Amino acid sequence: MHDDRVFEASHRVEAGLRAFDGHFPDAPVLPGAYLLAIVLQQIEQQPALRERLRAPWRVQQVKFLAPVGPGQTLLIGLHAQRDAIAFSVHHGSTLVARGQVDGGTAQ
């Protein structure tokens, strides 16, 4: 069964984030791990999505396709699927990241 529910959120990347320190001094780029944390936080804030995924969550796949810099506003799309959440992150018309998060398996 496929679930067509889509959730969208915007997130402004503040210029003063410590994540930019040393990454890179003359051309700051948001580390991929920080960008992924923003996506996971957005999933956490959506009860309908949170309930779909059994803990612990796993990042099944992620691709970082373009750099994210200070002051950019990101549009995060969360697409509910059967046992997973697919995500995409855009800055304007540029796709900067995409991937999938799924829930843990019963042990």
PEFENNOR-V484381 format. One record per residue. N is the residue number from 0. SS is DSSP state (H for helix, E for strand, C for the rest). Layout:
BEGIN
n=N ss=SS
n=N ss=SS
END
This chain:
BEGIN
n=0 ss=C
n=1 ss=C
n=2 ss=C
n=3 ss=C
n=4 ss=C
n=5 ss=E
n=6 ss=E
n=7 ss=E
n=8 ss=E
n=9 ss=E
n=10 ss=E
n=11 ss=E
n=12 ss=C
n=13 ss=C
n=14 ss=C
n=15 ss=C
n=16 ss=C
n=17 ss=H
n=18 ss=H
n=19 ss=H
n=20 ss=C
n=21 ss=C
n=22 ss=C
n=23 ss=C
n=24 ss=C
n=25 ss=C
n=26 ss=C
n=27 ss=C
n=28 ss=C
n=29 ss=C
n=30 ss=C
n=31 ss=H
n=32 ss=H
n=33 ss=H
n=34 ss=H
n=35 ss=H
n=36 ss=H
n=37 ss=H
n=38 ss=H
n=39 ss=H
n=40 ss=H
n=41 ss=H
n=42 ss=H
n=43 ss=H
n=44 ss=C
n=45 ss=C
n=46 ss=H
n=47 ss=H
n=48 ss=H
n=49 ss=H
n=50 ss=C
n=51 ss=C
n=52 ss=C
n=53 ss=C
n=54 ss=C
n=55 ss=C
n=56 ss=C
n=57 ss=E
n=58 ss=E
n=59 ss=E
n=60 ss=E
n=61 ss=E
n=62 ss=E
n=63 ss=E
n=64 ss=C
n=65 ss=C
n=66 ss=C
n=67 ss=C
n=68 ss=C
n=69 ss=C
n=70 ss=C
n=71 ss=C
n=72 ss=E
n=73 ss=E
n=74 ss=E
n=75 ss=E
n=76 ss=E
n=77 ss=E
n=78 ss=E
n=79 ss=E
n=80 ss=C
n=81 ss=C
n=82 ss=C
n=83 ss=E
n=84 ss=E
n=85 ss=E
n=86 ss=E
n=87 ss=E
n=88 ss=E
n=89 ss=E
n=90 ss=E
n=91 ss=C
n=92 ss=C
n=93 ss=E
n=94 ss=E
n=95 ss=E
n=96 ss=E
n=97 ss=E
n=98 ss=E
n=99 ss=E
n=100 ss=E
n=101 ss=E
n=102 ss=C
n=103 ss=C
n=104 ss=C
n=105 ss=C
n=106 ss=C
END
